[in-house]
Amino acid sequence: MFITLLFSLGCAGLGAAILRRLLVEMDDALRLGLAGLVGLGMVGLLTLFVGLVPGGLVWGVYSIGVLVFFGLVWLCFRERPGRPRIHAFYEWAFVAALLACVSMGALAALAPSGASDWDTISHHLASTKIWLGQGTITYIPFMHQSNFPFSLDNLFIWGQVWGGQTGAKTFTVAIYLFGILAIFGAARQSFGRGPAWWSAMLFAAAPVVIGQAGTGYIDVGHGLFAGLGIVFAIRAATSGARNDLWLAAILLGFAAGTKYTGLQAILVAG
């Protein structure tokens, strides 16, 4: 779990380095949340091309690891995210509630998946485990789900290398955390601290979100890509800011790159 969370922070640094020109004049929490989500999506997408090379998954963990290490260095020395500060006593209640929600996801990642977490073991982790055993990404004739977009699923390959089920499922905990940060930051930038806490809490405490955080499902990340992509598309349409338009394109692209229903989000945004 610790290695996956550290890897995810490195992906956030990688995302921040690549998107640095698009994330200027943005709330700190929103910037870190977006960098984390996009960074994870980019590494998952890159894994596809590495995995298509024969034997690519054997040496790929080292090449991907170098990139992620660069991202970690960037995050520590260039981004240097500030320490969060609590300005009012009531905010501690929100912090405690958010930590309680995240802890449920962490416990789910630590627990073995069973019948209530069926898609995790039927195809999300099963297909990536097959590819890892083969050392390459190939067609799986008996598992049609392996033909789905895999920009987030591919991360489970690396998680299983160092941590089995827990290492893989912790990626959804990281996505959950980055989503809370992004939503908090977006609301704080537009409406202030009070609405920001409520916005983050309404997302984090949604039963379907808690139920899938810490599993091998990718719907939390998919929903964040689609929802935030539409938010930035609206911002681009109302402000005309080119940065917002680029962010909308990237986020909606990853919405389609994680699940085919992301194509609907692109049509809605259009």
C-alpha positions in Angstrom: 0.0 0.0 0.0 2.8 2.4 0.9 4.7 1.7 -2.4 1.5 2.3 -4.4 0.8 5.6 -2.6 4.4 6.7 -3.1 4.1 5.7 -6.8 0.9 7.7 -7.1 2.6 10.8 -5.7 5.3 10.4 -8.3 2.6 10.2 -11.0 1.2 13.5 -9.5 4.6 15.1 -9.8 4.9 13.8 -13.4 1.4 15.3 -14.2 2.4 18.6 -12.6 5.6 18.8 -14.7 3.8 18.1 -18.0 0.7 20.3 -17.2 2.7 23.1 -15.5 1.6 25.7 -18.1 -2.1 24.7 -17.8 -2.2 24.7 -14.0 -1.0 28.3 -13.4 -3.2 30.6 -11.2 -5.1 27.6 -9.9 -6.0 26.6 -6.3 -3.3 24.5 -4.7 -5.6 21.6 -3.9 -7.1 21.6 -7.4 -3.7 21.7 -9.0 -2.5 18.7 -7.0 -5.7 16.8 -7.6 -5.7 17.3 -11.3 -2.0 16.6 -11.6 -2.5 13.3 -9.7 -5.5 12.2 -11.8 -3.9 13.1 -15.1 -0.5 11.7 -14.0 -2.0 8.3 -13.2 -3.9 8.3 -16.5 -0.7 9.1 -18.4 1.3 6.3 -16.7 -1.5 3.9 -17.3 -1.7 4.8 -21.0 2.1 4.6 -21.4 1.9 1.1 -19.8 -0.2 0.0 -22.8 2.6 0.9 -25.3 5.2 -0.7 -23.0 3.1 -3.8 -22.6 2.5 -4.3 -26.3 6.3 -4.8 -26.8 7.1 -8.5 -26.3 8.5 -8.9 -22.8 7.7 -5.2 -22.1 6.1 -5.9 -18.8 9.2 -7.6 -17.5 11.5 -4.6 -17.9 8.7 -1.9 -18.0 8.5 -1.6 -14.2 12.0 -0.2 -14.2 11.5 2.3 -17.1 8.2 3.5 -15.7 9.8 3.6 -12.2 12.5 6.1 -13.5 9.8 8.4 -14.8 7.8 8.2 -11.6 10.9 8.9 -9.6 11.5 12.0 -11.7 7.9 13.0 -10.9 8.5 12.5 -7.2 11.6 14.7 -7.3 9.6 17.4 -9.2 6.8 17.3 -6.7 9.2 17.6 -3.7 11.5 20.3 -5.1 9.5 22.2 -7.7 5.9 22.0 -6.7 6.4 21.8 -2.9 2.7 21.8 -2.0 1.9 23.9 1.0 0.8 22.4 4.3 -3.0 22.5 4.6 -4.3 24.9 7.3 -7.5 24.7 9.3 -9.0 28.2 9.8 -12.1 27.3 11.8 -13.0 24.7 14.4 -15.9 23.3 12.4 -13.4 22.3 9.6 -11.9 19.7 11.9 -15.3 17.8 11.7 -15.0 17.7 7.9 -11.4 16.5 8.2 -12.5 13.7 10.6 -15.4 12.7 8.3 -13.2 12.7 5.2 -10.6 10.6 7.0 -13.3 8.1 8.0 -14.4 7.8 4.4 -10.9 7.3 3.1 -10.1 4.8 5.8 -13.0 2.6 4.5 -11.4 2.6 1.1 -8.0 1.7 2.6 -9.5 -1.2 4.6 -11.2 -2.4 1.4 -7.8 -2.3 -0.4 -6.2 -4.3 2.4 -9.0 -7.0 2.5 -9.1 -9.8 -0.2 -11.8 -9.3 -2.8 -14.8 -11.6 -2.7 -18.2 -12.1 -4.3 -19.3 -8.5 -3.3 -16.3 -7.2 -5.3 -16.9 -9.5 -8.3 -15.6 -7.3 -11.2 -12.3 -6.9 -9.4 -11.5 -10.6 -9.5 -13.4 -11.5 -12.6 -11.6 -9.2 -15.0 -10.0 -6.0 -13.7 -7.2 -7.8 -11.8 -7.6 -11.1 -13.7 -6.7 -9.7 -17.1 -3.7 -7.6 -15.8 -2.5 -10.7 -13.9 -2.6 -12.8 -17.0 -0.6 -10.1 -19.0 1.9 -9.8 -16.1 2.4 -13.6 -16.2 2.9 -13.5 -20.0 5.2 -10.4 -19.8 3.2 -8.7 -22.5 -0.3 -7.4 -23.3 -2.1 -9.7 -25.7 -5.6 -10.6 -26.8 -7.5 -12.7 -24.2 -10.1 -14.7 -26.2 -12.2 -15.8 -23.2 -12.5 -12.3 -21.5 -14.2 -9.7 -23.6 -13.7 -7.1 -20.8 -10.0 -7.2 -21.6 -10.9 -5.2 -24.8 -12.1 -2.2 -22.7 -10.1 1.0 -22.5 -7.4 0.4 -19.9 -5.8 3.8 -19.0 -6.5 3.1 -15.3 -6.7 -0.7 -15.3 -3.1 -0.9 -16.6 -1.9 0.6 -13.3 -3.0 -2.6 -11.6 -0.2 -4.4 -13.5 2.4 -2.5 -11.5 0.5 -2.7 -8.3 0.4 -6.5 -8.5 4.2 -6.6 -9.1 5.0 -5.3 -5.6 1.8 -5.9 -3.6 -0.7 -8.3 -5.2 -4.3 -7.4 -4.7 -3.6 -4.7 -2.1 -0.9 -3.1 -4.2 -3.3 -2.9 -7.2 -6.4 -1.8 -5.4 -4.6 1.0 -3.5 -4.5 2.9 -6.8 -8.2 3.5 -6.5 -7.6 4.9 -3.0 -5.1 7.3 -4.5 -7.6 8.3 -7.2 -10.2 8.8 -4.5 -7.8 11.1 -2.6 -6.9 13.1 -5.7 -10.6 13.4 -6.5 -11.4 14.8 -3.1 -8.5 17.4 -3.4 -9.6 18.4 -7.0 -13.2 18.9 -6.0 -12.3 20.8 -2.8 -9.9 23.0 -4.7 -12.4 23.7 -7.6 -15.1 24.7 -5.1 -12.8 26.8 -3.0 -11.5 28.7 -6.0 -15.0 29.5 -7.2 -17.1 29.7 -4.0 -14.8 29.8 -0.9 -13.8 27.5 1.9 -17.3 26.6 3.3 -18.8 25.3 0.0 -15.4 23.6 -0.7 -15.7 21.4 2.4 -19.4 20.5 1.6 -18.5 19.7 -2.0 -15.6 17.4 -1.0 -17.8 15.7 1.6 -20.7 15.2 -0.8 -18.4 13.4 -3.2 -16.4 11.5 -0.6 -19.4 10.2 1.3 -21.5 9.1 -1.7 -22.2 5.4 -1.1 -21.3 4.4 -4.6 -17.9 6.2 -4.3 -17.1 4.7 -0.9 -18.2 1.3 -2.1 -15.8 1.3 -5.0 -12.8 3.1 -3.4 -10.3 0.4 -2.5 -11.6 -2.1 -5.1 -10.3 -2.9 -8.5 -13.1 -0.9 -10.2 -12.2 2.1 -12.2 -15.5 4.0 -12.0 -14.4 6.5 -9.4 -11.6 7.7 -11.6 -13.7 7.5 -14.7 -16.4 9.6 -13.1 -13.8 12.2 -12.0 -12.4 12.5 -15.5 -15.9 12.9 -17.0 -17.2 15.3 -14.3 -14.2 17.5 -14.1 -13.8 17.4 -17.9 -17.4 18.8 -18.3 -16.6 21.5 -15.6 -13.6 22.7 -17.5 -15.5 22.6 -20.8 -18.1 24.9 -19.2 -15.4 27.1 -17.9 -13.8 27.3 -21.4 -17.1 28.1 -23.0 -17.8 30.9 -20.5 -14.3 32.4 -20.1 -12.7 31.5 -23.4 -9.6 30.5 -21.6 -7.4 28.2 -23.7 -6.0 26.5 -20.7 -9.5 25.4 -19.6 -10.1 24.1 -23.1 -6.9 22.0 -23.0 -7.7 20.6 -19.6 -11.3 19.7 -20.7 -9.9 17.9 -23.7 -7.3 15.9 -21.6 -9.8 15.0 -18.9 -12.5 14.0 -21.3 -10.0 12.0 -23.3 -9.1 10.0 -20.2 -12.8 9.6 -19.5 -13.1 7.8 -22.8 -9.7 6.1 -22.2 -11.0 4.4 -19.0 -14.5 3.3 -20.1 -16.5 3.5 -23.3 -19.2 5.6 -21.5 -16.7 8.4 -21.6 -17.8 9.0 -25.2 -21.1 10.1 -23.8 -19.4 12.7 -21.6 -17.6 14.0 -24.7 -21.0 14.4 -26.5 -22.6 16.1 -23.5 -19.7 18.5 -23.2 -19.8 19.2 -27.0 
